[in-house]
Amino acid sequence: MNGHVLQTAGDAAHQIATVSWVLFIGGGLIFIGVMALLAWALFRRSETTRPMVWLALGGVAFPAVVLSMLFAWSLPMSPLWKPVPPPDALIITVTGRMWWWDVRYGAAGDAPAFDTANEIRIPVGRPVYLALTSGDVIHSFWVPALAGKVDMLPGRIQHLQVRATQAGTFRGQCAEYCGIQHARMALHVVAEPPEVFDAWRRTQTKPAAAPVTAQQLRGRELFLAQRCNACHTVRGVASGSRLGPDLTHVGSRLHLAAGTLPNSVSSLSQWVAHVQDVKPGARMPSYARLERQQLDDLGVWLESLK
């Protein structure tokens, strides 16, 4: 997984990093110059220095010139306000919720729209147009390797255009305090070659895979018996619920609970049984009353949804 703030993998992030490095280097040179002048002032022997000249040049003229030059240089590098997406842009709507990410891919050609959660997959080299909003409080979308922060406001849609320049998995984070589980509201953007993305997208538009083992069948029956479909959609099994993440292909995701747990059968069982221990305040009750075998059955079925 690719990491730190100044490691860029997209056009917008590269521009931000360029501006940052210019400011770091320029600020460092100015600091060295100021310290040199301070040392000179402490040890000088001449009494002919005119303070007003230094104030006019160093305190007014120099900052005005430097800041004006930086402003003019950085203007073309600023992102466009509500840019019009290119004709070939991939349209994705991301809705911040307490405390997870609702992701919807728009229809394209004969490919229907579909929903996923807490993970965004994009093709390398293709512009991606993100429509960002919130379903409850103010959140903030931030994937440092791809672009800067954009606030997500209830009742409004903000726009962000990104283009990944290399394949990889890039961690994102809600950057606006949104409640007690703000720190556990992460998401991952997976940039992959276009042909790999197209294959993934075709799979995601299909309904959930049918159970192929008795244990998977028991897990699906338990999902319905416990009324998990009241909050979660699994296309082909139960549709129409939007209170929680769409679980149609949950087994193909890298993490659970917005980046809190790695995705595996044991993690799925742990999450269902101990939601309020793993992520206190999440809008899902813990199902610790279920027997160990029932939790295993449910975990095996959910993990099979790929």
C-alpha positions in Angstrom: 0.0 0.0 0.0 1.3 3.4 -0.9 1.5 5.9 1.9 2.7 9.3 2.9 1.3 12.7 2.1 4.0 13.8 -0.4 4.0 10.5 -2.3 2.0 11.4 -5.4 0.2 9.0 -7.8 -2.1 11.5 -9.6 -2.0 14.8 -11.5 -3.7 16.9 -8.8 -1.5 15.5 -6.0 1.6 16.1 -8.1 0.7 19.8 -8.5 0.1 20.1 -4.7 3.4 18.4 -4.0 5.3 20.8 -6.4 3.9 23.8 -4.7 4.7 22.3 -1.3 8.3 21.7 -2.2 8.8 25.2 -3.6 7.4 26.6 -0.4 9.6 24.3 1.8 12.7 25.2 -0.1 11.9 28.9 -0.4 10.9 29.2 3.2 14.1 27.4 4.2 16.3 29.8 2.2 14.5 32.8 3.6 15.0 31.4 7.1 18.7 31.0 6.5 18.9 34.5 5.1 17.1 36.0 8.1 19.4 34.1 10.5 22.5 35.3 8.6 21.2 38.9 8.9 20.5 38.3 12.6 24.1 37.1 13.2 25.5 40.0 11.2 23.4 42.5 13.3 24.7 40.9 16.5 28.3 41.0 15.6 28.5 44.1 13.3 30.8 47.0 14.4 29.4 49.6 12.0 26.9 52.2 13.3 26.0 53.5 9.8 23.0 51.1 9.2 19.8 53.0 8.5 16.8 51.1 10.1 14.1 52.6 7.8 16.0 51.3 4.7 16.1 47.8 6.1 12.4 48.0 7.1 11.3 49.2 3.7 13.4 46.7 1.8 13.2 43.6 4.0 9.9 44.2 5.7 7.8 45.6 2.8 9.4 45.2 -0.7 10.9 41.7 -0.3 7.7 40.0 1.0 5.6 41.9 -1.5 7.7 40.8 -4.4 8.2 37.2 -3.3 4.5 36.6 -2.4 3.3 38.2 -5.6 5.6 35.9 -7.6 4.5 32.9 -5.7 0.8 33.8 -6.2 1.2 34.4 -10.0 3.2 31.1 -10.3 0.7 29.0 -8.4 -2.5 30.3 -10.0 -2.3 28.0 -13.1 -1.7 25.0 -10.8 -4.9 25.5 -8.8 -7.7 23.1 -9.5 -10.6 24.4 -11.5 -13.7 25.4 -9.7 -16.4 22.8 -10.6 -14.5 21.6 -13.7 -16.5 20.1 -16.5 -15.6 16.4 -16.7 -14.0 15.2 -20.0 -16.2 13.0 -22.2 -14.4 9.8 -21.2 -14.5 10.5 -17.4 -15.6 7.9 -15.0 -18.4 9.3 -12.9 -18.5 8.2 -9.2 -20.7 9.5 -6.4 -19.3 9.3 -2.9 -21.5 10.0 0.1 -20.0 10.3 3.5 -21.9 8.7 6.3 -21.3 8.1 10.0 -18.8 6.4 9.7 -18.5 4.8 6.3 -18.4 5.7 2.6 -21.3 5.0 0.2 -19.9 4.7 -3.3 -22.0 4.6 -6.5 -20.7 4.1 -10.0 -22.9 5.7 -12.7 -24.2 3.8 -15.7 -21.9 3.8 -18.7 -23.0 2.5 -22.1 -24.6 -0.9 -21.5 -23.1 -1.2 -18.0 -25.7 -0.4 -15.3 -25.0 1.6 -12.2 -24.1 -0.2 -9.0 -23.2 0.5 -5.4 -20.2 -0.5 -3.3 -18.8 0.8 0.0 -15.5 2.0 1.6 -13.4 1.3 -1.5 -13.1 3.0 -4.8 -11.5 1.3 -7.8 -10.4 3.4 -10.8 -8.5 2.8 -14.0 -5.0 4.2 -14.3 -4.7 7.0 -16.8 -8.4 7.8 -17.1 -10.0 10.9 -15.6 -12.3 10.2 -12.7 -15.0 12.7 -11.8 -16.1 12.4 -8.1 -19.3 13.9 -6.9 -18.9 14.3 -3.2 -21.7 14.8 -0.7 -22.8 13.9 2.9 -25.8 12.0 4.2 -25.6 13.4 7.7 -22.8 15.7 9.1 -19.9 17.4 7.4 -17.2 15.0 6.3 -14.1 15.6 4.2 -12.7 13.5 1.4 -8.9 13.2 1.4 -6.7 10.8 -0.5 -3.3 12.5 -0.3 -1.7 10.5 -3.1 -4.3 11.6 -5.6 -5.6 15.0 -4.7 -6.3 17.6 -1.9 -9.1 17.7 0.6 -12.7 18.5 -0.3 -15.4 19.0 2.3 -18.6 16.9 1.9 -21.6 18.9 2.9 -25.2 17.7 3.5 -27.5 18.9 0.8 -24.7 20.0 -1.5 -22.5 18.2 -4.1 -18.8 19.2 -4.4 -16.7 18.0 -7.3 -13.2 16.6 -7.6 -11.5 15.4 -10.7 -8.5 13.0 -10.3 -6.4 10.9 -12.6 -4.2 8.2 -11.3 -0.8 8.0 -13.0 0.3 4.7 -11.5 -1.3 1.5 -10.2 -1.5 1.0 -6.5 -3.7 1.1 -3.4 -3.9 4.5 -1.8 -5.4 5.1 1.7 -7.8 7.9 2.2 -9.3 9.4 5.4 -12.1 11.6 6.5 -10.3 14.9 7.3 -13.2 16.6 9.1 -14.1 15.6 12.7 -17.5 13.9 12.3 -18.1 12.1 15.6 -16.7 9.5 17.9 -15.6 7.1 15.1 -14.0 9.8 12.9 -10.6 8.2 13.2 -11.9 4.9 11.9 -13.5 6.4 8.8 -10.9 5.4 6.2 -11.3 4.4 2.6 -9.0 2.9 0.0 -8.6 3.8 -3.7 -7.3 1.0 -5.8 -5.9 2.2 -9.2 -5.4 -0.7 -11.6 -4.8 -1.2 -15.4 -7.9 -0.4 -17.5 -8.5 -4.0 -18.5 -8.4 -5.2 -14.9 -10.8 -2.4 -13.9 -13.2 -3.3 -16.7 -13.3 -6.9 -15.6 -13.9 -5.8 -12.0 -16.7 -3.5 -13.1 -18.4 -6.3 -15.1 -18.3 -8.5 -12.0 -19.7 -5.8 -9.7 -22.8 -5.2 -11.9 -23.8 -8.9 -11.5 -26.0 -10.1 -8.6 -24.5 -12.0 -5.7 -23.1 -15.4 -6.3 -25.3 -18.3 -5.4 -24.2 -20.5 -2.5 -22.2 -23.6 -3.5 -21.8 -25.3 -0.2 -24.2 -26.2 2.6 -22.4 -23.8 5.0 -22.8 -20.9 2.6 -26.5 -21.7 2.2 -26.9 -21.7 6.0 -25.1 -18.3 6.1 -27.5 -16.8 3.6 -30.5 -18.1 5.4 -29.2 -16.7 8.7 -28.7 -13.3 7.0 -32.4 -13.3 6.1 -33.6 -14.8 9.3 -31.8 -12.1 11.4 -33.3 -9.4 9.1 -29.9 -8.1 8.1 -31.6 -7.2 4.8 -33.5 -4.5 6.6 -30.3 -2.4 6.4 -28.1 -4.1 3.8 -28.7 -4.8 0.1 -27.3 -8.0 -1.4 -28.5 -8.0 -5.1 -30.1 -11.3 -6.0 -30.9 -12.0 -2.3 -32.4 -8.8 -0.8 -32.6 -5.4 -2.5 -33.7 -1.9 -1.7 -32.1 -1.3 1.7 -29.8 1.8 1.9 -29.2 2.2 5.7 -25.9 0.3 5.6 -23.3 -0.6 3.1 -24.2 -2.6 0.0 -22.9 -6.2 0.6 -23.4 -7.7 -2.8 -19.7 -8.2 -3.4 -18.4 -7.5 0.1 -16.0 -10.5 -0.2 -14.0 -8.7 -2.9 -13.1 -5.7 -0.7 -9.8 -5.2 1.1 -11.2 -4.1 4.4 -14.3 -4.1 6.6 -15.9 -1.3 8.6 -14.3 1.5 6.6 -10.7 0.3 6.9 -11.0 -0.9 10.5 -10.4 -4.7 9.9 -8.8 -6.7 7.1 -11.3 -8.6 5.1 -11.4 -12.3 6.0 -13.9 -14.9 7.3 -12.7 -14.5 10.9 -12.9 -10.7 10.6 -16.4 -10.9 9.2 -17.5 -13.1 12.1 -15.8 -10.9 14.6 -17.4 -7.7 13.2 -20.9 -9.1 13.2 -20.6 -10.4 16.8 -18.8 -7.4 18.3 -19.6 -4.3 16.3 -19.9 -2.1 19.3 -16.6 -3.3 20.7 -14.7 -2.8 17.5 -16.4 0.4 16.5 -18.4 1.9 19.4 -21.3 4.1 18.2 -21.6 2.4 14.8 -25.2 2.2 13.7 -25.4 -1.5 13.8 -26.0 -3.7 16.9 -23.6 -6.4 18.0 -24.9 -10.0 17.4 -22.9 -11.7 20.2 -26.1 -13.7 20.9 -25.4 -15.8 17.8 -23.7 -19.2 18.3 -20.1 -19.7 17.1 -21.3 -22.0 14.3 -23.8 -19.4 13.1 -21.2 -16.7 13.0 -18.9 -18.9 11.0 -21.6 -19.8 8.6 -22.5 -16.1 8.1 -18.8 -15.1 7.7 -18.2 -17.9 5.1 -21.2 -16.8 3.0 -20.3 -13.1 3.1 -16.7 -13.9 2.2 -18.0 -15.8 -0.8 -19.7 -12.7 -2.3 -17.0 -11.7 -4.7 
